[in-house]
């Protein structure tokens, strides 16, 4: 019987996993395509950013002109002086839209890496495929996005009125007793612009939940992790590096807080340092949100390190005993015999491998990953220091620190 090439692949217990993307699906994505704001792989990014941003922000400018609240007037905060609104729609909203393309390009290849690097063993292919398909179905769910829309126009609107809207006369509303009397621009702001932003933000939260749910299902499989892998994370260190894909979302969150703080400091007379706990809490919370769920792989990483330490320790003992028997206590004592021997290099290679095993982490991320995500979240908060120091003072202090 003639052996047919590729017969081993036909005998595999399951097919290769399908292509996976967190963002190429769902009602909003289909709306993008029908409105010619996106292609099948999130092309037309600039068009998408401009159209959505201008749809949320430009009517506010035009209606505030009609209301007479554009630059000055009888209100405490005119439209052009409302830092929070401009940061929300001209900084945070574009960042959330740009994040779609970044996440698609950085996260989509990770699913195949589990198979290509043989981290998921053949007998777990069916379970792995089920996890992928479950995530894709949830991503495409019309019901989930409709639920988000309902939340935006109920809880989201209530939270904006009670927690975020300023208590002084502004371009969008005039407070009276317990009510806000919206201006023309205020109606667009409350019922169009704010819901657009909140929907896109909540949609990202939902996608993050789907991603970590998928990783949790993968972490329940019998993964093939090796303690000697150079990434010091058993071979899944790419999960920590992939977290950089979510940096635009964290940047948007930092920008939101920065805009809110700026309005409170400039128009309510509050001290910038009064918000230091909020700033530190935001940075810590979102770094934990992105990297914390990866701890789900800790039990398997701990098992891999424990077994790897035992196996490489035994191998090291056997090799070192043989090396000493040959070169120290044995008969090969001549320098000419020792020079150029591969035994020395093998001993060094073994020591390096054992060091890698000893340094293996219990989580698939490192300090560098934490610092990068923290920096992405905190970056929009840095300009707030200009409310304490002048630009000249700030530059002087930076020069002193650096030099």
ABEGO torsion letter per residue (X at the ends): XBBBBGAAAAABABBBBBBBBAABEEAAAAAAAAAGABBAAGBGAAAAAAAAAAAAAAAAAAAAAAAGAAABEABABBAAABAAAAAAAAAAAAAAAAAAAAAAAAAAAAAAAAAAAGABBAAAAAAAAAAAAAAAAAAABAAAAAAAAAAAABAAAAAAAAAABBABBBAABBBBEABBBBBAAAAAAAAAAAAAAAAAAAAAAAAAAAAAAAAAAAAABBBBBBAABAAGAGGAAAAAAAAAAAAAAAAAAAAAAAAAAAAAAAAAGBBAAAAAAAAAAAAAAAAAAAAAAAAAAAAAAAAAAAAAAAAAAAAAAAAAAAAAAAAAABABABAAAABGBAAAAAAAAAAAAAAAAAABBABABBAAAAAAAAAAAAAAAAAAAAAABBAAAAAAAAAAAAX
